[in-house]
Amino acid sequence: MPNPKIAGTSPIRVELEAGKTYAYCTCGESDNQPFCNGAHKGTEFVPKVFVAEESKTVGMCTCKQTGNPGFCDGSHKAL
């Protein structure tokens, strides 16, 4: 699989709502970061779809290098 585009070098804080389904952009091409807008169409990338287990504010990854897809783990610091 090709490397994703680095969409940013810092996380985006997002308020997740318990029970709501989200689609995290894995290709880096979405103009709706950190969420998917379908820009991956025609590529090998697919969004990471997840349901928020609880309502909370999280740091969502924009560098696409995280070891925990969707959520920032500080990987952007090594770029």
C-alpha positions in Angstrom: 0.0 0.0 0.0 1.3 3.5 -0.8 2.1 6.0 2.0 -0.7 8.3 2.9 -0.4 12.1 2.4 0.6 13.9 5.6 -2.5 16.2 6.0 -1.0 18.0 9.1 1.7 17.9 11.7 -0.4 18.3 14.8 -3.6 16.6 16.0 -7.1 18.0 15.6 -9.1 18.1 18.8 -12.6 16.6 18.2 -15.6 16.1 20.5 -16.8 12.6 19.9 -20.4 11.7 20.8 -21.1 8.3 22.4 -22.8 5.8 20.0 -22.1 8.0 16.9 -20.3 6.4 13.9 -17.2 8.2 12.5 -15.1 7.5 9.4 -11.4 8.6 9.9 -9.5 9.5 6.8 -6.5 7.2 6.2 -5.3 8.6 2.9 -4.7 12.2 3.9 -6.5 13.6 0.9 -9.8 14.6 2.6 -10.5 18.3 2.9 -12.6 17.5 5.9 -9.7 16.3 8.2 -9.6 14.2 10.2 -12.7 12.7 8.7 -13.2 11.0 5.3 -14.9 12.8 2.5 -14.4 10.0 -0.1 -11.2 11.5 -1.6 -9.6 8.0 -1.4 -11.9 6.7 -4.2 -9.8 4.8 -6.8 -7.0 4.1 -4.3 -6.1 1.3 -2.0 -7.1 3.4 1.0 -10.3 2.9 3.0 -11.5 5.0 5.9 -11.3 3.6 9.5 -14.9 3.4 10.6 -15.5 3.4 14.4 -18.3 4.0 16.9 -17.4 6.3 19.8 -17.8 4.3 23.0 -18.1 7.5 25.1 -18.6 11.2 24.7 -15.2 12.8 25.1 -12.6 15.2 23.5 -9.8 13.4 21.7 -6.8 14.3 19.6 -7.3 12.9 16.1 -4.2 12.2 14.0 -3.6 14.3 10.8 0.0 13.1 10.0 -1.4 9.5 9.3 1.7 8.0 10.9 0.1 7.0 14.2 0.2 3.4 15.5 -3.3 3.8 16.7 -5.2 4.8 13.5 -7.5 7.7 14.1 -5.9 8.9 17.3 -2.7 10.8 17.8 0.1 9.0 19.5 2.7 11.7 19.0 4.2 10.2 15.8 4.0 13.7 14.2 6.9 14.7 16.4 9.3 12.5 14.4 8.4 14.1 11.0 
